[in-house]
């Protein structure tokens, strides 16, 4: 759907809730658009004027710049949802069938990188109902519900493993490069999850190689024994929406909500 100057913007928000400013920042980043905030003071009030992609989107007034900015972002989200799809992020990452560790650095179901998006959604699935009705109200998705913190992996997957056979830094780089290259060329929409077993120096190498293949990486977990890397492909907001529509509106990672004006 495309309506008005922001019709192709996709709103990205966490399933268990986050601040309006965080939602706007994530949404703008996915759309490759810049946000700007202008503040003016009058008496004891602060007014915030928000721009997205150089165009005015929302404004609000509060007792401080932070509160005014949050209020403006909240109004902006409401307006965007009128004409734009919303993608709710159920979990921060989905490991699928790819799991990387020191002993078995590449685990996958053969060489098939099919995404979980290819799995058809049942007829009773809420996502399918959403896309049929094009008018879901968002009931039952309150901020108190908690999303999973670990990757979602199928329980009935027959896994084949091929070890990296790490002998030295050069060999390590080559094996990881091959893995990232294959992942980049494949069609999988799942993320690659690297085990906390990797050392700090090895994680540094992984982060550097990720940039070479135009991928993105993030570290999760506190403490050296819990720190792990998640590698994922740079998202294209419209492709995510199209994929969600094809599979009925919901996957392990996302839920699609149509524009309220649909």
Secondary structure, 3 states (H helix, E strand, C coil): CCCCCCCCCCEEEECCCCCHHHHHHHHHHHHCCCEEEEEEEECCEEEEEEEECCEEEEEEEECCHHHHHHHHHHHHHHHHHHHCCEEEECCCCCCCCCEECCCCCEEECCCCCCCHHHCCCCCCCHHHHHHHHCCCCCCCCCCCCCCCCCCCCCCCCCCEEECCCCCCHHHHHHHHHHHHHHHHHCCCCCCEEECCCCCHHHHHHHHHHHHHCCEEEEEECCCCCCCEEEEEECCCHHHHHHHHHHCCCECCCEEEECCCCC
